[in-house]
Amino acid sequence: MSQPGRLALVVGSGDLVLQTIAAAREAGWELRVLSLHPREDIADERPFQIKVSRPDQVLREIRRFKATHVCAVGGFHMSDRERESFAEFAGETQTTTPKGDSKLSQLGSALLKMLGLPFIGVHEIVSGLLAPLGTLGSIEPDDALSATCLFAFEAARSAGSLDLGQSLVVSGRRIVATEDIAGTDALLLRCAAFKENGLIGDGHAHIVLAKTSKPGQPLHVDMPAIGPTTVELAVRAGVSAIVIEANRTLLIGRQQIISAANAASVAIVGYAATDA
């Protein structure tokens, strides 16, 4: 990990934000928090409130703080107008260019290059976040479930090329739902409704959730993540296994995730992407 210096921490939504702030301070970083969304729980940090329509102000604040490093953590949500303003400031003027999350991540990295500062990942501040290769927990998938897991993982990687979402759900060899702008939790709630209505889960096919990074996605921004809520909602949807990308997925609350998955007999498996 880089030696502690002056860290500009750009934060979004989610529980990992507070954990990262605490870990950064414990490691000796001097910290300036810049927040995309208003959050009462970080009021003591007196965060700089980001206006996506004014990226120049964000860069000016980072320069004023004399940051040596920049890190982004949490969920980031932008409206269509905000995305257009952000892309225009970053020099993307083509109206036909996609402006999904991966493209915006790339533009965000381009903006940081204007500052000449290194962009570090949250996993370099909070230890033990990255998912390992192989089975996590005590539930080992059998051959049939392993085959479905691999199918789901490869399908998620393919779907990621559309820059829509990082997750999808399969039932056997059938893709039944993909993540949209509402996120993974909403995906699983939809699948729980499908199960309740008898559309999935009434046969022998295993239901599997797969979550991966998107091809070409900068991994210092919007890295895939799962937490205890992911497991809880997956159980409601009848999921037998959760497949994640090893070394590129954040485990937020590792022990809680493992305990919940073991208790529900849900396998969690990390695969390596061959096209990364």
ZADO-1210 file (C-alpha; in nm, 4 decimals, padded with zeros to 6 digits):
<atoms>
<atom x="00.0000" y="00.0000" z="00.0000" code="MET" pos="1"/>
<atom x="00.1171" y="00.3551" z="-00.0640" code="SER" pos="2"/>
<atom x="00.2626" y="00.5403" z="00.2300" code="GLN" pos="3"/>
<atom x="-00.0009" y="00.7555" z="00.4033" code="PRO" pos="4"/>
<atom x="-00.0177" y="01.1110" z="00.2783" code="GLY" pos="5"/>
<atom x="-00.3047" y="01.3486" z="00.2055" code="ARG" pos="6"/>
<atom x="-00.6064" y="01.1553" z="00.0826" code="LEU" pos="7"/>
<atom x="-00.9018" y="01.3065" z="-00.1029" code="ALA" pos="8"/>
<atom x="-01.1802" y="01.0560" z="-00.0372" code="LEU" pos="9"/>
<atom x="-01.4740" y="01.0827" z="-00.2797" code="VAL" pos="10"/>
<atom x="-01.7703" y="00.9079" z="-00.1193" code="VAL" pos="11"/>
<atom x="-02.1103" y="00.7881" z="-00.2339" code="GLY" pos="12"/>
<atom x="-02.3710" y="00.5754" z="-00.0588" code="SER" pos="13"/>
<atom x="-02.3271" y="00.2583" z="00.1456" code="GLY" pos="14"/>
<atom x="-02.1840" y="00.1248" z="00.4712" code="ASP" pos="15"/>
<atom x="-01.8276" y="00.0954" z="00.3447" code="LEU" pos="16"/>
<atom x="-01.7820" y="00.4735" z="00.3561" code="VAL" pos="17"/>
<atom x="-01.7598" y="00.4971" z="00.7362" code="LEU" pos="18"/>
<atom x="-01.5339" y="00.1928" z="00.7513" code="GLN" pos="19"/>
<atom x="-01.2991" y="00.3492" z="00.4969" code="THR" pos="20"/>
<atom x="-01.2853" y="00.6827" z="00.6793" code="ILE" pos="21"/>
<atom x="-01.1953" y="00.5048" z="01.0045" code="ALA" pos="22"/>
<atom x="-00.9330" y="00.2831" z="00.8383" code="ALA" pos="23"/>
<atom x="-00.7749" y="00.5785" z="00.6567" code="ALA" pos="24"/>
<atom x="-00.7400" y="00.7782" z="00.9761" code="ARG" pos="25"/>
<atom x="-00.6027" y="00.4779" z="01.1645" code="GLU" pos="26"/>
<atom x="-00.3419" y="00.4304" z="00.8906" code="ALA" pos="27"/>
<atom x="-00.2307" y="00.7904" z="00.9281" code="GLY" pos="28"/>
<atom x="-00.3830" y="00.9548" z="00.6213" code="TRP" pos="29"/>
<atom x="-00.4709" y="01.3238" z="00.6382" code="GLU" pos="30"/>
<atom x="-00.8235" y="01.3192" z="00.5022" code="LEU" pos="31"/>
<atom x="-01.0559" y="01.5412" z="00.3023" code="ARG" pos="32"/>
<atom x="-01.3988" y="01.3929" z="00.2345" code="VAL" pos="33"/>
<atom x="-01.5906" y="01.4965" z="-00.0776" code="LEU" pos="34"/>
<atom x="-01.9465" y="01.3624" z="-00.0876" code="SER" pos="35"/>
<atom x="-02.1641" y="01.3041" z="-00.3925" code="LEU" pos="36"/>
<atom x="-02.4787" y="01.2557" z="-00.1825" code="HIS" pos="37"/>
<atom x="-02.5794" y="01.4322" z="00.1414" code="PRO" pos="38"/>
<atom x="-02.5088" y="01.2023" z="00.4391" code="ARG" pos="39"/>
<atom x="-02.5856" y="01.2871" z="00.8010" code="GLU" pos="40"/>
<atom x="-02.3544" y="01.0131" z="00.9286" code="ASP" pos="41"/>
<atom x="-02.0423" y="01.1922" z="00.7991" code="ILE" pos="42"/>
<atom x="-02.1414" y="01.5420" z="00.9124" code="ALA" pos="43"/>
<atom x="-01.8447" y="01.5528" z="01.1520" code="ASP" pos="44"/>
<atom x="-01.6144" y="01.5337" z="00.8492" code="GLU" pos="45"/>
<atom x="-01.7618" y="01.8578" z="00.7127" code="ARG" pos="46"/>
<atom x="-01.7543" y="01.7073" z="00.3655" code="PRO" pos="47"/>
<atom x="-01.7237" y="01.9098" z="00.0498" code="PHE" pos="48"/>
<atom x="-02.0583" y="01.8663" z="-00.1260" code="GLN" pos="49"/>
<atom x="-01.9988" y="01.7657" z="-00.4844" code="ILE" pos="50"/>
<atom x="-02.2035" y="01.9184" z="-00.7639" code="LYS" pos="51"/>
<atom x="-02.1719" y="01.6898" z="-01.0641" code="VAL" pos="52"/>
<atom x="-02.2619" y="01.9837" z="-01.2853" code="SER" pos="53"/>
<atom x="-01.9455" y="02.1586" z="-01.1606" code="ARG" pos="54"/>
<atom x="-01.6567" y="01.9088" z="-01.1748" code="PRO" pos="55"/>
<atom x="-01.4168" y="02.2043" z="-01.1865" code="ASP" pos="56"/>
<atom x="-01.5074" y="02.2832" z="-00.8258" code="GLN" pos="57"/>
<atom x="-01.4213" y="01.9279" z="-00.7218" code="VAL" pos="58"/>
<atom x="-01.0798" y="01.9478" z="-00.8875" code="LEU" pos="59"/>
<atom x="-01.0204" y="02.2885" z="-00.7290" code="ARG" pos="60"/>
<atom x="-01.1038" y="02.1528" z="-00.3814" code="GLU" pos="61"/>
<atom x="-00.8704" y="01.8561" z="-00.4254" code="ILE" pos="62"/>
<atom x="-00.5927" y="02.0925" z="-00.5325" code="ARG" pos="63"/>
<atom x="-00.6677" y="02.3267" z="-00.2414" code="ARG" pos="64"/>
<atom x="-00.6322" y="02.0359" z="00.0005" code="PHE" pos="65"/>
<atom x="-00.2978" y="01.9503" z="-00.1645" code="LYS" pos="66"/>
<atom x="-00.3982" y="01.5852" z="-00.1914" code="ALA" pos="67"/>
<atom x="-00.1317" y="01.3285" z="-00.2707" code="THR" pos="68"/>
<atom x="-00.3804" y="01.0491" z="-00.3493" code="HIS" pos="69"/>
<atom x="-00.7473" y="01.0110" z="-00.4434" code="VAL" pos="70"/>
<atom x="-00.9842" y="00.7252" z="-00.3575" code="CYS" pos="71"/>
<atom x="-01.3526" y="00.6688" z="-00.4397" code="ALA" pos="72"/>
<atom x="-01.5771" y="00.4555" z="-00.2213" code="VAL" pos="73"/>
<atom x="-01.9485" y="00.3756" z="-00.2121" code="GLY" pos="74"/>
<atom x="-02.2296" y="00.3812" z="-00.4631" code="GLY" pos="75"/>
<atom x="-02.2516" y="00.6666" z="-00.7124" code="PHE" pos="76"/>
<atom x="-02.5773" y="00.7582" z="-00.8830" code="HIS" pos="77"/>
<atom x="-02.6173" y="01.0258" z="-01.1475" code="MET" pos="78"/>
<atom x="-02.9130" y="01.1575" z="-01.3427" code="SER" pos="79"/>
<atom x="-02.9027" y="01.1808" z="-01.7208" code="ASP" pos="80"/>
<atom x="-02.8357" y="01.5549" z="-01.7032" code="ARG" pos="81"/>
<atom x="-02.5531" y="01.5073" z="-01.4552" code="GLU" pos="82"/>
<atom x="-02.3964" y="01.2387" z="-01.6739" code="ARG" pos="83"/>
<atom x="-02.4096" y="01.4671" z="-01.9768" code="GLU" pos="84"/>
<atom x="-02.2526" y="01.7576" z="-01.7858" code="SER" pos="85"/>
<atom x="-01.9791" y="01.5361" z="-01.6461" code="PHE" pos="86"/>
<atom x="-01.8967" y="01.3846" z="-01.9845" code="ALA" pos="87"/>
<atom x="-01.8855" y="01.7279" z="-02.1484" code="GLU" pos="88"/>
<atom x="-01.6433" y="01.8619" z="-01.8864" code="PHE" pos="89"/>
<atom x="-01.4199" y="01.5574" z="-01.9320" code="ALA" pos="90"/>
<atom x="-01.3950" y="01.6347" z="-02.3025" code="GLY" pos="91"/>
<atom x="-01.6466" y="01.3803" z="-02.4342" code="GLU" pos="92"/>
<atom x="-01.8526" y="01.5799" z="-02.6807" code="THR" pos="93"/>
<atom x="-01.9820" y="01.3018" z="-02.9059" code="GLN" pos="94"/>
<atom x="-02.3547" y="01.2616" z="-02.8426" code="THR" pos="95"/>
<atom x="-02.3415" y="00.9056" z="-02.9785" code="THR" pos="96"/>
<atom x="-02.0804" y="00.7904" z="-02.7253" code="THR" pos="97"/>
<atom x="-02.2244" y="00.5607" z="-02.4539" code="PRO" pos="98"/>
<atom x="-02.2492" y="00.7251" z="-02.1130" code="LYS" pos="99"/>
<atom x="-02.3027" y="00.4218" z="-01.8914" code="GLY" pos="100"/>
<atom x="-02.1238" y="00.3600" z="-01.5627" code="ASP" pos="101"/>
<atom x="-01.8094" y="00.2133" z="-01.7183" code="SER" pos="102"/>
<atom x="-01.7712" y="00.5101" z="-01.9521" code="LYS" pos="103"/>
<atom x="-01.8179" y="00.7540" z="-01.6655" code="LEU" pos="104"/>
<atom x="-01.5595" y="00.5628" z="-01.4603" code="SER" pos="105"/>
<atom x="-01.3138" y="00.6041" z="-01.7467" code="GLN" pos="106"/>
<atom x="-01.3937" y="00.9748" z="-01.7683" code="LEU" pos="107"/>
<atom x="-01.3430" y="01.0075" z="-01.3926" code="GLY" pos="108"/>
<atom x="-00.9991" y="00.8526" z="-01.4267" code="SER" pos="109"/>
<atom x="-00.9246" y="01.0961" z="-01.7091" code="ALA" pos="110"/>
<atom x="-01.0149" y="01.3898" z="-01.4846" code="LEU" pos="111"/>
<atom x="-00.7766" y="01.2681" z="-01.2162" code="LEU" pos="112"/>
<atom x="-00.4984" y="01.2565" z="-01.4699" code="LYS" pos="113"/>
<atom x="-00.5506" y="01.6309" z="-01.5042" code="MET" pos="114"/>
<atom x="-00.4484" y="01.6551" z="-01.1389" code="LEU" pos="115"/>
<atom x="-00.1514" y="01.4238" z="-01.1816" code="GLY" pos="116"/>
<atom x="-00.2497" y="01.2238" z="-00.8726" code="LEU" pos="117"/>
<atom x="-00.2527" y="00.8468" z="-00.8201" code="PRO" pos="118"/>
<atom x="-00.5954" y="00.6868" z="-00.7829" code="PHE" pos="119"/>
<atom x="-00.5935" y="00.4118" z="-00.5195" code="ILE" pos="120"/>
<atom x="-00.8589" y="00.1479" z="-00.4555" code="GLY" pos="121"/>
<atom x="-01.0553" y="00.1211" z="-00.1350" code="VAL" pos="122"/>
<atom x="-00.9102" y="-00.2281" z="-00.0893" code="HIS" pos="123"/>
<atom x="-00.5706" y="-00.0592" z="-00.0474" code="GLU" pos="124"/>
<atom x="-00.7069" y="00.1229" z="00.2580" code="ILE" pos="125"/>
<atom x="-00.9403" y="-00.1332" z="00.4159" code="VAL" pos="126"/>
<atom x="-00.7734" y="-00.4726" z="00.4457" code="SER" pos="127"/>
<atom x="-00.9440" y="-00.8044" z="00.3737" code="GLY" pos="128"/>
<atom x="-01.1993" y="-00.6708" z="00.1256" code="LEU" pos="129"/>
<atom x="-01.1117" y="-00.8619" z="-00.1907" code="LEU" pos="130"/>
<atom x="-01.2849" y="-01.1919" z="-00.2666" code="ALA" pos="131"/>
<atom x="-01.0508" y="-01.4906" z="-00.2952" code="PRO" pos="132"/>
<atom x="-01.0368" y="-01.7495" z="-00.5713" code="LEU" pos="133"/>
<atom x="-01.2417" y="-02.0618" z="-00.4970" code="GLY" pos="134"/>
<atom x="-01.5105" y="-02.1409" z="-00.2426" code="THR" pos="135"/>
<atom x="-01.5782" y="-01.8942" z="00.0371" code="LEU" pos="136"/>
<atom x="-01.7475" y="-02.0611" z="00.3319" code="GLY" pos="137"/>
<atom x="-01.8348" y="-02.4227" z="00.4005" code="SER" pos="138"/>
<atom x="-02.0840" y="-02.4918" z="00.1181" code="ILE" pos="139"/>
<atom x="-01.9137" y="-02.6703" z="-00.1729" code="GLU" pos="140"/>
<atom x="-02.1114" y="-02.6770" z="-00.5001" code="PRO" pos="141"/>
<atom x="-02.1553" y="-03.0170" z="-00.6628" code="ASP" pos="142"/>
<atom x="-02.0765" y="-03.0781" z="-01.0300" code="ASP" pos="143"/>
<atom x="-02.4206" y="-02.9707" z="-01.1532" code="ALA" pos="144"/>
<atom x="-02.4197" y="-02.6498" z="-00.9520" code="LEU" pos="145"/>
<atom x="-02.0585" y="-02.5772" z="-01.0525" code="SER" pos="146"/>
<atom x="-02.1560" y="-02.6010" z="-01.4200" code="ALA" pos="147"/>
<atom x="-02.4406" y="-02.3529" z="-01.3654" code="THR" pos="148"/>
<atom x="-02.2053" y="-02.1217" z="-01.1739" code="CYS" pos="149"/>
<atom x="-01.9599" y="-02.1150" z="-01.4619" code="LEU" pos="150"/>
<atom x="-02.2391" y="-02.0470" z="-01.7113" code="PHE" pos="151"/>
<atom x="-02.3673" y="-01.7606" z="-01.4960" code="ALA" pos="152"/>
<atom x="-02.0213" y="-01.6105" z="-01.4545" code="PHE" pos="153"/>
<atom x="-01.9482" y="-01.6124" z="-01.8263" code="GLU" pos="154"/>
<atom x="-02.2936" y="-01.4706" z="-01.9000" code="ALA" pos="155"/>
<atom x="-02.2370" y="-01.1858" z="-01.6531" code="ALA" pos="156"/>
<atom x="-01.9080" y="-01.0993" z="-01.8203" code="ARG" pos="157"/>
<atom x="-02.0816" y="-01.0914" z="-02.1593" code="SER" pos="158"/>
<atom x="-02.3690" y="-00.8808" z="-02.0283" code="ALA" pos="159"/>
<atom x="-02.1183" y="-00.6375" z="-01.8802" code="GLY" pos="160"/>
<atom x="-02.0080" y="-00.5412" z="-02.2299" code="SER" pos="161"/>
<atom x="-02.3451" y="-00.3642" z="-02.2636" code="LEU" pos="162"/>
<atom x="-02.2497" y="-00.1433" z="-01.9659" code="ASP" pos="163"/>
<atom x="-02.5862" y="-00.1968" z="-01.7999" code="LEU" pos="164"/>
<atom x="-02.5104" y="-00.3712" z="-01.4708" code="GLY" pos="165"/>
<atom x="-02.2614" y="-00.6002" z="-01.3010" code="GLN" pos="166"/>
<atom x="-02.5011" y="-00.8800" z="-01.2038" code="SER" pos="167"/>
<atom x="-02.7406" y="-01.1281" z="-01.3522" code="LEU" pos="168"/>
<atom x="-02.9413" y="-01.4301" z="-01.2388" code="VAL" pos="169"/>
<atom x="-02.9704" y="-01.7602" z="-01.4215" code="VAL" pos="170"/>
<atom x="-03.1917" y="-02.0614" z="-01.3715" code="SER" pos="171"/>
<atom x="-02.9956" y="-02.3544" z="-01.5102" code="GLY" pos="172"/>
<atom x="-02.8921" y="-02.2530" z="-01.8617" code="ARG" pos="173"/>
<atom x="-03.1513" y="-01.9742" z="-01.8791" code="ARG" pos="174"/>
<atom x="-03.0728" y="-01.6094" z="-01.8082" code="ILE" pos="175"/>
<atom x="-03.3803" y="-01.4842" z="-01.6234" code="VAL" pos="176"/>
<atom x="-03.2863" y="-01.1295" z="-01.5216" code="ALA" pos="177"/>
<atom x="-03.0055" y="-00.8766" z="-01.5458" code="THR" pos="178"/>
<atom x="-02.9161" y="-00.5839" z="-01.3236" code="GLU" pos="179"/>
<atom x="-03.0297" y="-00.2393" z="-01.4372" code="ASP" pos="180"/>
<atom x="-02.9790" y="00.1096" z="-01.2955" code="ILE" pos="181"/>
<atom x="-03.1658" y="00.0093" z="-00.9769" code="ALA" pos="182"/>
<atom x="-02.8792" y="-00.2208" z="-00.8697" code="GLY" pos="183"/>
<atom x="-02.8272" y="-00.5743" z="-00.7430" code="THR" pos="184"/>
<atom x="-03.0728" y="-00.5586" z="-00.4541" code="ASP" pos="185"/>
<atom x="-03.3550" y="-00.4613" z="-00.6897" code="ALA" pos="186"/>
<atom x="-03.2517" y="-00.7425" z="-00.9245" code="LEU" pos="187"/>
<atom x="-03.2841" y="-00.9970" z="-00.6442" code="LEU" pos="188"/>
<atom x="-03.6191" y="-00.8564" z="-00.5310" code="LEU" pos="189"/>
<atom x="-03.7500" y="-00.8994" z="-00.8854" code="ARG" pos="190"/>
<atom x="-03.6260" y="-01.2567" z="-00.8890" code="CYS" pos="191"/>
<atom x="-03.7912" y="-01.3240" z="-00.5532" code="ALA" pos="192"/>
<atom x="-04.1189" y="-01.2114" z="-00.7114" code="ALA" pos="193"/>
<atom x="-04.0516" y="-01.4398" z="-01.0084" code="PHE" pos="194"/>
<atom x="-04.0018" y="-01.7293" z="-00.7675" code="LYS" pos="195"/>
<atom x="-04.3172" y="-01.6453" z="-00.5728" code="GLU" pos="196"/>
<atom x="-04.5150" y="-01.6424" z="-00.8978" code="ASN" pos="197"/>
<atom x="-04.3750" y="-01.9778" z="-01.0060" code="GLY" pos="198"/>
<atom x="-04.1708" y="-01.8385" z="-01.2956" code="LEU" pos="199"/>
<atom x="-03.8439" y="-01.9775" z="-01.1570" code="ILE" pos="200"/>
<atom x="-03.7494" y="-02.2245" z="-00.8870" code="GLY" pos="201"/>
<atom x="-04.0207" y="-02.4858" z="-00.9522" code="ASP" pos="202"/>
<atom x="-03.7935" y="-02.7338" z="-01.1305" code="GLY" pos="203"/>
<atom x="-03.4553" y="-02.8984" z="-01.0857" code="HIS" pos="204"/>
<atom x="-03.2488" y="-02.6134" z="-01.2295" code="ALA" pos="205"/>
<atom x="-03.0274" y="-02.4243" z="-00.9863" code="HIS" pos="206"/>
<atom x="-03.0753" y="-02.0489" z="-00.9517" code="ILE" pos="207"/>
<atom x="-02.7427" y="-01.8639" z="-00.9438" code="VAL" pos="208"/>
<atom x="-02.6499" y="-01.4982" z="-00.8954" code="LEU" pos="209"/>
<atom x="-02.3317" y="-01.3865" z="-01.0728" code="ALA" pos="210"/>
<atom x="-02.1573" y="-01.0531" z="-01.0181" code="LYS" pos="211"/>
<atom x="-01.8462" y="-00.9397" z="-01.2059" code="THR" pos="212"/>
<atom x="-01.6650" y="-00.6297" z="-01.3200" code="SER" pos="213"/>
<atom x="-01.7395" y="-00.5086" z="-01.6705" code="LYS" pos="214"/>
<atom x="-01.4822" y="-00.5636" z="-01.9450" code="PRO" pos="215"/>
<atom x="-01.2476" y="-00.2637" z="-01.9535" code="GLY" pos="216"/>
<atom x="-01.3840" y="-00.1207" z="-01.6275" code="GLN" pos="217"/>
<atom x="-01.1326" y="00.0779" z="-01.4170" code="PRO" pos="218"/>
<atom x="-01.1292" y="-00.1110" z="-01.0876" code="LEU" pos="219"/>
<atom x="-01.0499" y="00.1880" z="-00.8681" code="HIS" pos="220"/>
<atom x="-01.4069" y="00.3062" z="-00.9273" code="VAL" pos="221"/>
<atom x="-01.7320" y="00.1121" z="-00.8838" code="ASP" pos="222"/>
<atom x="-01.5691" y="-00.2221" z="-00.8070" code="MET" pos="223"/>
<atom x="-01.8324" y="-00.4990" z="-00.7697" code="PRO" pos="224"/>
<atom x="-01.9362" y="-00.5610" z="-00.4094" code="ALA" pos="225"/>
<atom x="-02.1572" y="-00.7921" z="-00.2068" code="ILE" pos="226"/>
<atom x="-02.2638" y="-00.7784" z="00.1564" code="GLY" pos="227"/>
<atom x="-02.4908" y="-00.9590" z="00.4034" code="PRO" pos="228"/>
<atom x="-02.7980" y="-00.8013" z="00.2415" code="THR" pos="229"/>
<atom x="-02.6953" y="-00.9582" z="-00.0902" code="THR" pos="230"/>
<atom x="-02.7044" y="-01.3013" z="00.0726" code="VAL" pos="231"/>
<atom x="-03.0358" y="-01.2306" z="00.2473" code="GLU" pos="232"/>
<atom x="-03.2062" y="-01.1244" z="-00.0753" code="LEU" pos="233"/>
<atom x="-03.0459" y="-01.4087" z="-00.2698" code="ALA" pos="234"/>
<atom x="-03.1991" y="-01.6574" z="-00.0270" code="VAL" pos="235"/>
<atom x="-03.5412" y="-01.4983" z="-00.0798" code="ARG" pos="236"/>
<atom x="-03.4939" y="-01.5443" z="-00.4540" code="ALA" pos="237"/>
<atom x="-03.4119" y="-01.9135" z="-00.4146" code="GLY" pos="238"/>
<atom x="-03.0462" y="-01.8716" z="-00.5114" code="VAL" pos="239"/>
<atom x="-02.8270" y="-02.1783" z="-00.4570" code="SER" pos="240"/>
<atom x="-02.4950" y="-02.0056" z="-00.5281" code="ALA" pos="241"/>
<atom x="-02.3440" y="-01.6605" z="-00.5586" code="ILE" pos="242"/>
<atom x="-02.0618" y="-01.6348" z="-00.8107" code="VAL" pos="243"/>
<atom x="-01.8198" y="-01.3422" z="-00.7842" code="ILE" pos="244"/>
<atom x="-01.5028" y="-01.2316" z="-00.9577" code="GLU" pos="245"/>
<atom x="-01.1976" y="-01.3194" z="-00.7513" code="ALA" pos="246"/>
<atom x="-00.9637" y="-01.0315" z="-00.6609" code="ASN" pos="247"/>
<atom x="-01.2080" y="-00.7849" z="-00.8210" code="ARG" pos="248"/>
<atom x="-01.5086" y="-00.8035" z="-00.5866" code="THR" pos="249"/>
<atom x="-01.5382" y="-00.6335" z="-00.2486" code="LEU" pos="250"/>
<atom x="-01.6729" y="-00.8359" z="00.0428" code="LEU" pos="251"/>
<atom x="-01.8374" y="-00.5835" z="00.2732" code="ILE" pos="252"/>
<atom x="-01.8713" y="-00.7662" z="00.6033" code="GLY" pos="253"/>
<atom x="-01.6831" y="-01.0843" z="00.5096" code="ARG" pos="254"/>
<atom x="-01.7639" y="-01.2834" z="00.8230" code="GLN" pos="255"/>
<atom x="-02.1319" y="-01.1863" z="00.8163" code="GLN" pos="256"/>
<atom x="-02.1493" y="-01.2877" z="00.4505" code="ILE" pos="257"/>
<atom x="-01.9927" y="-01.6258" z="00.5219" code="ILE" pos="258"/>
<atom x="-02.2109" y="-01.6920" z="00.8260" code="SER" pos="259"/>
<atom x="-02.5319" y="-01.6004" z="00.6420" code="ALA" pos="260"/>
<atom x="-02.4401" y="-01.8093" z="00.3369" code="ALA" pos="261"/>
<atom x="-02.3421" y="-02.1122" z="00.5468" code="ASN" pos="262"/>
<atom x="-02.6653" y="-02.0913" z="00.7475" code="ALA" pos="263"/>
<atom x="-02.8727" y="-02.0804" z="00.4275" code="ALA" pos="264"/>
<atom x="-02.6648" y="-02.3480" z="00.2459" code="SER" pos="265"/>
<atom x="-02.5731" y="-02.0988" z="-00.0262" code="VAL" pos="266"/>
<atom x="-02.2369" y="-02.1515" z="-00.1962" code="ALA" pos="267"/>
<atom x="-02.0159" y="-01.8501" z="-00.2663" code="ILE" pos="268"/>
<atom x="-01.7524" y="-01.9066" z="-00.5312" code="VAL" pos="269"/>
<atom x="-01.4840" y="-01.6802" z="-00.6739" code="GLY" pos="270"/>
<atom x="-01.3787" y="-01.7229" z="-01.0382" code="TYR" pos="271"/>
<atom x="-01.1056" y="-01.5462" z="-01.2325" code="ALA" pos="272"/>
<atom x="-01.2110" y="-01.3694" z="-01.5520" code="ALA" pos="273"/>
<atom x="-01.0071" y="-01.4925" z="-01.8478" code="THR" pos="274"/>
<atom x="-01.0827" y="-01.1778" z="-02.0485" code="ASP" pos="275"/>
<atom x="-00.9874" y="-00.9281" z="-01.7768" code="ALA" pos="276"/>
</atoms>
